[in-house]
């Protein structure tokens, strides 16, 4: 039975409520577990008003809204009180989150801003206007089985535990999920941590992946709105969060997904993906260059051997935007993948001892893909010809070799004898929360097929 209460105050030194004499007083009640403890141990209590001190802004906004929503009546109000000070908080310190983030998350999840009670000196408020019928949370360890089932419903294929751990385990990535009022998981928005090089500087970025909504979702909230909330939460909570020090979120949506994201003002396109295809018979002898390719397994010390090569390539591409190629990234991406087998080769000049290039091929019965190529531009065509030679004579593939590139690479691939055509896959960055001008990196991307998580 619901017991209507008037006001719950969550302060620096206390948590008190009308008609309640709590047995436990909390020191610095800005810990999620403290609020969680209070609400879960008094689930019948529902409040008309919850007042939180500014110190509570050290709580993650989505968790804050979820926990307080559980204790708030419809049309109940959450206020932020900036008037109370304490010697326990250093006046010069800053909190991880600001009220703008908390209130913006709230407004996404059925709250309304009450500007009439907003003041720089007093409380600021949001009102719980409606129950939107869905709850949004971070992915938890025990969510995998439900995520795998959703993956199968959305994409018609399976997601293995090993692949999930490879993508998201060891703090490499995370995700947001949506549940309906019955508790069923109906949406997911994943993101993987990357190091991106933007204009020669290394920055933290997040690659969006495994975006999916249940085909049956949408009785009270349309699927595109579900996607919109998940994508906006990602930008507010991750891209805009100083803890992550990230500068951009990006991904590789197809044309349909891109149109939807632009319509919802979530993404802005900065580049287009092109596909390069080399004829099985045609060889561009004009670009041939005497070289040899040797398998990585013949060079156990290959990560050390390519250190200088990576430095030179990054320096040459300092005006581009790209995922930083480090030895650790390459090992994880191509040597530790739990499902796919990639064939890696070092490329040397015919009598050289230092590698001038490195490539990985992915070959199966239906496709032959050049998924990674690392070299300076003057050796680009030679490395491609080496890859074609290996594909034919070592992998015994009779298929056409294909690769992906961005717009700034298209002519370089054409010079190697490839036919280059535009695809319906794009590279956008976040625009609901703007952290970098899209114009500053427009058509500057440098990529390979291996930049994606799905090839």
C-alpha positions in Angstrom: 0.0 0.0 0.0 1.3 3.4 -1.0 1.9 5.9 1.9 1.9 9.4 0.7 4.5 11.6 2.3 5.2 15.2 2.0 8.9 15.9 1.8 12.1 13.9 1.7 15.3 15.9 2.3 18.6 14.4 1.2 21.4 16.5 2.6 25.0 16.5 3.5 24.6 15.0 7.0 21.2 13.6 7.1 18.3 11.9 5.3 15.0 12.9 7.0 11.4 12.7 6.1 8.1 13.9 7.5 6.7 11.4 10.1 9.8 9.3 10.0 12.6 8.9 12.5 15.2 7.0 10.5 17.4 4.7 12.5 20.3 5.3 10.2 21.9 8.6 9.6 24.3 8.8 6.7 27.5 10.7 6.5 27.7 12.5 3.2 24.5 11.2 1.8 25.8 11.5 -1.8 26.3 7.8 -2.3 23.9 5.9 -4.4 23.9 3.0 -2.0 22.6 5.3 0.8 19.6 6.6 -1.2 19.0 3.1 -2.6 19.0 1.7 1.0 16.5 4.2 2.1 14.1 3.7 -0.8 14.3 0.0 -1.0 13.7 -0.4 2.7 10.6 1.9 2.6 9.1 1.0 -0.8 5.6 2.0 0.2 6.7 5.6 0.9 6.0 8.0 -2.0 6.8 11.6 -1.7 5.3 14.8 -3.1 8.7 16.6 -3.0 12.3 15.5 -2.7 15.0 18.1 -1.9 18.6 17.2 -2.5 21.6 19.3 -1.6 24.1 20.3 -4.3 26.6 17.9 -2.8 24.4 15.1 -4.2 25.5 16.1 -7.7 28.4 13.7 -7.2 25.8 11.0 -7.9 25.5 9.7 -11.5 22.4 11.5 -13.0 20.6 8.5 -14.5 20.9 6.5 -11.3 19.8 9.5 -9.3 16.7 10.0 -11.4 15.8 6.3 -11.4 16.1 6.0 -7.6 14.3 9.2 -6.8 11.5 8.3 -9.3 10.9 5.2 -7.4 10.1 7.3 -4.3 8.2 10.1 -6.1 4.5 10.5 -6.8 3.3 11.5 -10.2 3.5 15.4 -10.3 6.0 15.1 -7.5 8.9 17.6 -7.5 12.7 17.1 -7.2 14.5 20.3 -6.1 18.2 21.1 -5.9 19.1 23.2 -2.9 22.2 25.3 -3.3 21.6 27.5 -0.2 22.9 25.1 2.5 26.7 25.0 2.9 28.9 22.8 5.0 32.5 22.9 6.1 32.8 19.4 4.9 32.9 20.5 1.3 35.8 22.5 0.0 34.3 25.7 -1.5 36.8 25.5 -4.3 36.0 21.9 -5.2 33.7 21.1 -8.2 31.3 18.2 -8.5 31.4 15.7 -11.4 27.9 16.5 -12.5 25.9 19.7 -12.7 22.2 20.2 -12.2 21.8 20.8 -16.0 22.8 17.2 -16.6 20.5 15.8 -13.9 17.5 17.9 -15.1 18.2 17.1 -18.8 18.2 13.4 -18.0 15.0 13.9 -16.1 13.3 15.8 -18.9 14.1 12.8 -21.2 12.4 10.5 -18.8 9.1 12.2 -18.3 10.0 15.2 -16.1 9.2 18.8 -16.8 11.5 21.7 -15.9 9.8 24.2 -13.5 11.5 27.5 -14.5 9.4 29.6 -12.2 11.2 28.1 -9.2 14.6 28.2 -10.7 17.0 30.6 -9.0 20.7 31.1 -8.7 20.3 31.5 -4.9 17.6 28.9 -4.1 16.2 25.5 -5.2 15.7 24.5 -8.8 13.1 22.0 -9.7 11.8 19.3 -12.1 8.4 17.7 -11.9 7.6 14.1 -12.6 4.9 14.7 -15.2 4.3 11.2 -16.5 5.4 7.6 -16.4 6.9 7.0 -19.9 6.6 3.2 -19.5 10.3 2.4 -19.7 13.2 2.4 -17.4 16.7 3.2 -18.6 19.8 1.7 -16.9 23.4 0.9 -17.4 24.1 -2.7 -18.5 24.8 -5.0 -15.6 26.8 -8.3 -15.6 23.7 -10.5 -15.3 22.0 -8.8 -18.4 23.9 -10.9 -20.9 21.2 -13.6 -21.5 18.5 -11.0 -22.1 20.9 -9.0 -24.4 21.6 -12.1 -26.4 17.9 -12.8 -26.9 17.3 -9.1 -27.9 20.3 -9.4 -30.3 18.7 -12.4 -32.0 15.3 -10.7 -32.2 16.8 -7.5 -33.7 19.5 -8.9 -36.0 18.5 -12.5 -36.6 21.9 -13.8 -35.4 23.5 -14.8 -32.1 25.7 -12.9 -29.7 28.1 -15.1 -27.9 29.4 -14.6 -24.4 32.9 -14.6 -25.7 32.2 -11.9 -28.3 30.4 -9.8 -25.7 33.3 -10.0 -23.3 35.8 -9.2 -26.1 33.9 -6.0 -26.9 32.9 -4.8 -23.5 34.9 -6.7 -20.9 37.8 -5.3 -18.8 36.2 -1.8 -19.0 36.7 -1.6 -22.8 33.1 -0.7 -23.2 29.7 -0.3 -21.7 26.1 0.1 -22.7 22.7 1.5 -21.8 19.5 -0.6 -21.8 15.8 0.1 -21.8 13.2 -2.1 -20.0 9.5 -1.8 -20.2 7.3 -1.8 -17.1 7.2 -5.6 -17.0 11.0 -5.6 -16.8 11.6 -7.0 -20.3 14.7 -5.7 -21.9 13.7 -3.9 -25.1 16.6 -1.7 -26.1 20.4 -1.5 -26.0 22.9 1.2 -27.0 26.6 0.0 -26.7 29.8 2.0 -26.9 33.4 0.9 -27.0 36.3 3.0 -25.7 38.8 4.0 -28.3 41.8 6.3 -28.6 41.3 8.6 -31.5 43.9 10.9 -33.2 42.3 14.2 -34.1 44.5 16.7 -35.8 47.6 15.0 -34.4 46.4 14.8 -30.8 45.3 11.6 -28.9 41.8 11.9 -27.5 39.4 9.5 -25.8 36.5 8.6 -28.1 33.6 6.1 -28.0 32.5 4.0 -30.9 28.8 3.3 -30.8 27.8 -0.3 -31.6 25.1 -2.9 -31.1 22.3 -0.4 -31.2 19.0 -2.3 -31.2 15.4 -2.1 -30.1 12.9 -4.9 -29.8 10.8 -5.2 -33.0 7.8 -5.6 -30.7 8.6 -2.4 -28.6 6.4 0.6 -29.1 3.1 0.2 -27.5 3.5 3.3 -25.4 6.7 4.6 -26.8 7.7 4.3 -30.5 10.9 2.5 -31.4 12.5 5.6 -32.8 11.8 7.5 -29.6 13.3 4.6 -27.6 16.4 4.9 -29.8 16.4 8.7 -29.4 16.4 8.5 -25.6 19.2 5.9 -25.5 21.4 7.9 -27.9 20.8 11.2 -26.1 21.5 9.6 -22.7 24.8 8.3 -24.1 25.8 11.8 -25.2 24.7 13.5 -21.9 26.2 10.8 -19.6 29.3 9.7 -21.4 30.4 12.2 -24.0 29.5 15.1 -21.7 31.0 13.5 -18.5 34.4 14.7 -17.3 35.1 11.3 -15.8 35.5 9.9 -19.3 37.4 12.8 -20.8 35.9 11.9 -24.1 35.6 14.3 -27.0 33.5 12.4 -29.6 31.1 9.6 -30.0 31.0 8.1 -33.5 29.7 5.0 -35.4 29.0 3.4 -38.7 25.2 3.6 -39.3 23.6 2.6 -42.6 21.5 5.1 -44.5 18.2 4.2 -42.8 19.7 4.6 -39.3 21.5 7.8 -40.3 18.3 9.4 -41.6 16.6 8.7 -38.3 19.4 10.0 -36.2 19.6 13.2 -38.3 15.8 13.6 -38.0 16.2 13.4 -34.2 19.2 15.8 -34.2 21.4 13.1 -32.6 24.2 12.6 -35.2 25.8 14.8 -37.8 27.6 13.2 -40.7 31.3 13.9 -41.1 32.3 11.3 -43.7 31.2 8.5 -46.0 32.5 5.0 -46.4 33.7 3.8 -49.8 34.3 0.3 -50.9 37.4 -0.5 -53.0 37.3 -3.7 -55.2 40.2 -5.2 -57.1 39.6 -7.4 -60.1 40.7 -11.0 -59.8 42.6 -10.9 -63.1 43.6 -7.3 -63.5 46.9 -6.3 -61.9 48.2 -2.8 -61.9 51.8 -3.3 -63.0 52.4 0.4 -62.9 52.0 0.3 -59.1 53.9 -2.9 -58.6 57.0 -2.6 -56.4 59.5 -5.3 -55.5 58.6 -6.5 -52.0 58.0 -9.6 -50.0 55.3 -10.5 -47.4 56.0 -12.7 -44.4 53.5 -14.0 -41.9 53.4 -12.5 -38.5 53.9 -15.9 -36.9 57.4 -15.9 -38.4 58.1 -12.7 -36.5 57.2 -13.1 -32.8 58.6 -9.7 -32.1 56.5 -8.0 -34.7 54.9 -5.5 -32.3 58.4 -4.2 -31.6 59.3 -4.1 -35.3 56.3 -1.9 -36.3 56.8 0.7 -33.5 58.7 3.1 -35.9 56.3 2.3 -38.7 53.3 3.3 -36.5 55.0 6.5 -35.4 55.7 7.5 -39.0 52.2 6.7 -40.2 50.6 8.7 -37.4 52.9 11.6 -38.0 52.1 11.6 -41.8 48.4 11.5 -41.0 48.4 14.2 -38.3 45.8 16.2 -40.2 43.4 13.3 -40.2 40.9 11.8 -37.8 41.5 8.1 -37.1 41.5 5.4 -34.5 45.0 5.3 -33.1 46.9 2.2 -34.1 48.9 1.0 -31.1 50.5 -2.4 -30.7 47.9 -3.2 -28.0 45.0 -2.2 -30.2 46.2 -4.3 -33.1 46.8 -7.4 -30.9 43.4 -7.2 -29.3 41.6 -6.4 -32.6 43.1 -9.1 -34.8 44.9 -11.6 -32.7 42.4 -12.0 -29.8 39.1 -11.9 -31.6 37.1 -14.8 -30.3 35.2 -15.6 -33.5 37.1 -14.4 -36.6 40.4 -15.5 -38.0 42.6 -12.8 -39.6 45.8 -13.5 -41.6 48.5 -10.9 -40.7 51.6 -10.2 -42.8 54.6 -7.9 -42.6 55.7 -6.3 -45.8 59.4 -5.7 -46.6 61.3 -4.3 -49.5 62.9 -7.1 -51.5 66.2 -7.0 -49.6 65.1 -5.0 -46.6 65.1 -6.0 -42.9 62.7 -3.4 -41.6 59.0 -3.6 -42.4 57.5 -1.0 -44.7 54.0 -2.2 -44.1 51.6 -4.5 -42.3 48.2 -5.9 -43.4 45.5 -8.3 -42.2 43.2 -10.3 -44.5 39.9 -12.0 -43.6 39.0 -14.8 -46.0 36.1 -17.2 -46.0 34.1 -19.0 -48.7 32.1 -15.9 -49.7 34.4 -13.0 -49.2 38.0 -11.7 -49.2 38.5 -8.6 -47.2 41.6 -6.4 -46.6 40.6 -5.4 -43.1 43.7 -3.5 -42.1 46.6 -1.8 -43.8 49.4 0.1 -42.0 52.1 1.9 -43.9 53.2 5.3 -45.1 51.4 6.5 -48.2 54.4 6.0 -50.5 54.3 2.2 -49.8 50.5 2.0 -49.9 50.2 0.5 -53.4 53.0 -2.0 -52.8 51.4 -3.3 -49.6 48.1 -3.7 -51.5 49.8 -5.7 -54.3 51.5 -7.9 -51.6 48.1 -8.5 -50.0 46.6 -9.5 -53.4 49.6 -11.9 -54.0 49.1 -13.5 -50.6 45.4 -13.9 -51.1 45.9 -15.7 -54.4 48.9 -17.9 -53.6 48.8 -18.4 -49.9 45.1 -18.3 -49.0 44.1 -19.8 -52.4 41.2 -17.3 -52.7 39.6 -16.8 -56.2 37.4 -14.0 -54.9 37.8 -10.3 -55.5 39.5 -8.5 -52.7 37.6 -5.6 -51.1 38.5 -2.9 -48.6 36.8 0.1 -47.0 38.1 3.7 -46.9 36.8 7.2 -46.3 36.5 10.0 -48.8 40.0 11.3 -48.3 41.5 7.9 -49.1 39.4 7.1 -52.2 41.9 8.4 -54.8 44.8 6.6 -53.0 42.9 3.3 -53.5 42.0 4.2 -57.1 45.7 4.6 -57.8 46.3 1.0 -56.8 44.0 -0.2 -59.6 40.8 -0.5 -57.4 37.3 0.4 -58.5 36.0 2.7 -55.6 32.3 3.1 -55.0 30.4 5.0 -52.4 28.4 2.8 -49.9 25.3 3.5 -47.9 27.4 3.5 -44.6 28.3 6.8 -43.0 30.5 8.2 -40.2 28.7 10.6 -38.0 29.6 12.2 -34.6 27.4 13.3 -31.7 25.4 16.4 -32.2 22.8 16.3 -29.4 25.7 17.3 -27.1 28.3 19.2 -29.2 31.9 18.6 -28.0 33.6 19.3 -31.3 32.6 21.2 -34.4 31.7 18.6 -37.2 33.1 21.1 -39.7 36.6 20.8 -38.1 36.8 17.1 -39.0 34.6 16.9 -42.0 35.9 14.4 -44.6 39.1 13.9 -42.7 38.5 10.4 -41.5 41.1 7.7 -42.2 39.9 4.1 -41.7 39.9 0.5 -42.6 37.3 -2.3 -42.4 38.7 -3.3 -39.1 37.7 -0.1 -37.4 34.2 -1.5 -37.2 33.3 -4.1 -34.6 31.3 -6.3 -36.9 33.8 -7.4 -39.6 
